């Protein structure tokens, strides 16, 4: 019998896999925040596709406030439908659907109460918009010389 044809009840989430994913997501958040602290965000390119990601994002979400992202507004049923259509435009990109941590408030550092779980293309769209629209500029001024690290309080 093919493993994929077996009943779903026979499969459980592997805690090790979930833990490794969480470590990878936090590592990504650390690297991104440290880049924002070190480099002028307006010059930062997150992907080779930043122009397309930004253009499509602002076409589909022209009024979205990216400085402070409201998780409820990001994940309500109407927003999910729009985001699903947006995500599909970028399904050719590697890692587009990876779970990624997004800072809810662009002016603050990563911490549990300022983190939203999104897929990577949502992260890219919002962070590219923040970079281009100047919302990440404050991070470099506010946190320069201070690296985000989950092991330091």
JOWO-V469999 format. One record per pair of residues at least 12 apart in sequence whose C-alpha atoms are under 10 Angstrom apart, sorted by the first residue. I is the first residue (numbers start at 1). J is the second residue. Records with the same first field share a line. If there is no record, write none. Layout:
I=J  J
This chain:
21=98  99  100
22=99  100  101
23=150
24=99  100
25=98  99  100  101  102  117
26=100  101  110  149  150
27=101  148  149  150
28=100  101
29=100  101  102  103  109  110  111  115  148  149  150
30=101  109  110  147  148  149  150
31=147  148  149
32=46  102  110  127  148
33=103  108  109  110  136  139  140  143  146  147  148  149
34=109  139  140  143  144  145  146  147  148  149
35=139  140  147
36=131  136  137  138  139  140  141  143  144  147
37=136  137  138  139  140  141  142  143  144  145  146  147  148
38=139  140  141  143  144  145  146  147
39=137  140  144
40=131  134  136  137  139  140  141
41=127  128  130  131  132  133  134  135  136  137  138  139  140
42=128  129  130  131  132  133  134  135  136  137
43=131  132
44=128  131  132
45=124  127  128  131  132
46=124  125  127  128  131
47=93  124  128
49=90  93  124
50=124  125  127  128  129
51=125  128  129
52=90  125
53=86  87  89  90  121  122  124  125  126  128  129
54=124  125  126  127  128  129  130  132
55=125  129
56=86  89  90  125
57=83  86  87  122  124  125  126  128  129
58=125  126  129
59=86
60=82  83  85  86
61=79  82  83  86
64=126  129
65=126  129  130
66=104  105  106  125  126  127  128  129  130  133  135  136
67=103  104  105  106  107  126  127  129  130  133  134  135  136
68=103  104  105  106  107  108  114  130  135
69=102  103  104  105  106  114  115  116  126
70=104  105  116
71=104  115  116  117  118
74=116  118  122
75=118
83=121  122
86=121  122  125
87=119  120  121  122  125
88=121
89=121
90=121
91=121
93=120  121
94=120  121
95=119  120  121
96=119  120  121  122  123  124
97=118  119  120  121  122  123
98=117  118  119  120  121  122  123
99=116  117  118  119  120  121  122  123
100=115  116  117  118  119  120  121  122  123  124
101=114  115  116  117  118  119  120  122  123
102=114  115  116  117  118  119  120  122  123  124  126  127
103=115  116  117  123  126  127
104=116  117
105=135  136
106=126  127  130  131  134  135  136  137  138  139
107=135  136  137  138  139  140  142  143
108=136  138  139  142  143
109=139  142  143  147  148
110=148  149  150
111=148  150
